[in-house]
Amino acid sequence: MVLHLSFICVSLADSDHGDVDELQSNQPSSSSKAKKHDSGAADLEKVTDYHEETEIATQDMVDVMNKFGERIRQEKAAKAQREQDLSKVKVKKEDVDLIVNEMEISKSKAERVLREHNGDIVATLTSLTN
């Protein structure tokens, strides 16, 4: 029976030889696939070329990093100067205790805020409540 079915398939294929040609013409050829693939490569080359045109010069990058480093050093120096100026401000122990008890904050924070307001208890309490 198997032989009989294969004979029928072979005979059908021989009798419908025109259909086989139609099927082959409906399938895309390998050359059209290659063209499609090549167009993608061309698009990729365009993107790559554009990227190469926009590369940043090494010296420009070094200059930017130097400016960034200088800015950080200036900010650190300004912060150190601010801390030094705040440490010179005299605050009363009673004022710090009042702020700690009334505002329920840590002693170090109370002292810091009081120093930022030059020891003015009213300005300190006002800033803490707002």
C-alpha positions as CSV (number, residue, x, y, z in Angstrom):
1,M,0.0,0.0,0.0
2,V,2.9,2.4,0.7
3,L,4.2,1.8,-2.8
4,H,0.8,2.5,-4.2
5,L,0.6,5.9,-2.4
6,S,4.0,7.0,-3.5
7,F,3.2,6.0,-7.1
8,I,0.1,8.2,-6.9
9,C,2.1,11.1,-5.5
10,V,4.7,10.8,-8.2
11,S,2.1,10.5,-10.9
12,L,0.3,13.5,-9.6
13,A,3.5,15.5,-9.5
14,D,4.2,14.6,-13.1
15,S,0.6,15.4,-14.3
16,D,0.6,18.8,-12.4
17,H,4.0,19.9,-13.5
18,G,2.6,23.3,-14.4
19,D,1.5,23.8,-10.7
20,V,5.1,23.2,-9.5
21,D,6.3,26.0,-11.8
22,E,3.7,28.3,-10.4
23,L,4.7,27.4,-6.8
24,Q,8.4,28.2,-7.7
25,S,7.4,31.5,-9.2
26,N,5.5,32.5,-6.1
27,Q,8.4,31.8,-3.8
28,P,10.9,34.7,-3.6
29,S,14.2,34.0,-5.2
30,S,17.4,33.9,-3.3
31,S,18.6,37.0,-5.1
32,S,15.7,39.1,-3.8
33,K,16.6,37.9,-0.3
34,A,20.2,39.0,-0.8
35,K,19.0,42.4,-2.0
36,K,16.9,42.8,1.1
37,H,19.8,41.9,3.2
38,D,22.1,44.3,1.4
39,S,19.7,47.2,1.9
40,G,19.8,46.6,5.6
41,A,23.6,46.7,5.5
42,A,23.5,49.9,3.6
43,D,21.2,51.5,6.2
44,L,23.6,50.3,8.9
45,E,26.6,51.9,7.1
46,K,24.7,55.2,7.0
47,V,24.1,55.1,10.7
48,T,27.7,54.2,11.4
49,D,29.0,57.0,9.1
50,Y,26.8,59.5,11.0
51,H,28.2,58.3,14.3
52,E,31.8,58.6,13.1
53,E,31.1,62.2,12.1
54,T,29.8,63.1,15.6
55,E,32.6,61.6,17.6
56,I,33.9,63.9,20.4
57,A,37.6,64.9,20.3
58,T,39.7,63.5,23.1
59,Q,41.1,66.9,24.0
60,D,37.5,68.3,24.3
61,M,36.7,65.5,26.7
62,V,39.9,66.2,28.8
63,D,38.9,69.9,29.0
64,V,35.4,69.1,30.2
65,M,36.8,66.7,32.9
66,N,39.2,69.4,34.1
67,K,36.5,72.0,34.3
68,F,34.3,69.5,36.2
69,G,37.1,68.7,38.6
70,E,37.8,72.4,39.2
71,R,34.1,73.1,40.0
72,I,34.1,70.3,42.5
73,R,37.2,71.7,44.2
74,Q,35.6,75.1,44.3
75,E,32.4,73.7,45.9
76,K,34.4,71.8,48.5
77,A,36.5,74.9,49.3
78,A,33.3,77.0,49.7
79,K,31.7,74.4,51.9
80,A,34.8,74.2,54.1
81,Q,34.8,78.1,54.4
82,R,31.1,78.0,55.3
83,E,31.8,75.4,58.1
84,Q,34.7,77.5,59.3
85,D,32.5,80.6,59.4
86,L,29.7,78.8,61.3
87,S,32.1,77.4,63.8
88,K,33.0,81.0,64.8
89,V,29.4,81.9,65.7
90,K,28.8,81.8,69.5
91,V,25.7,80.1,70.6
92,K,24.3,79.9,74.1
93,K,23.8,76.5,75.7
94,E,20.3,77.6,77.0
95,D,19.2,78.5,73.4
96,V,20.3,75.1,72.1
97,D,18.5,73.3,75.0
98,L,15.3,75.4,74.3
99,I,15.3,74.4,70.6
100,V,15.9,70.7,71.4
101,N,13.0,70.7,73.9
102,E,10.6,72.7,71.9
103,M,11.2,71.4,68.4
104,E,12.2,67.8,69.4
105,I,15.3,67.7,67.2
106,S,18.8,66.5,68.0
107,K,21.2,68.7,69.8
108,S,23.6,68.8,66.8
109,K,20.9,69.9,64.4
110,A,19.6,72.5,66.8
111,E,23.1,73.9,67.3
112,R,23.7,73.9,63.5
113,V,20.5,75.8,62.7
114,L,21.2,78.2,65.5
115,R,24.7,78.9,64.1
116,E,23.2,79.4,60.6
117,H,21.0,82.1,62.0
118,N,23.9,83.8,63.8
119,G,22.7,82.8,67.2
120,D,19.3,84.5,66.8
121,I,16.8,82.2,68.6
122,V,13.7,83.9,67.1
123,A,14.9,83.5,63.5
124,T,16.0,79.9,64.3
125,L,12.6,78.9,65.7
126,T,10.8,80.7,62.8
127,S,12.8,78.8,60.2
128,L,12.2,75.5,62.0
129,T,8.4,75.9,62.2
130,N,8.1,76.9,58.5
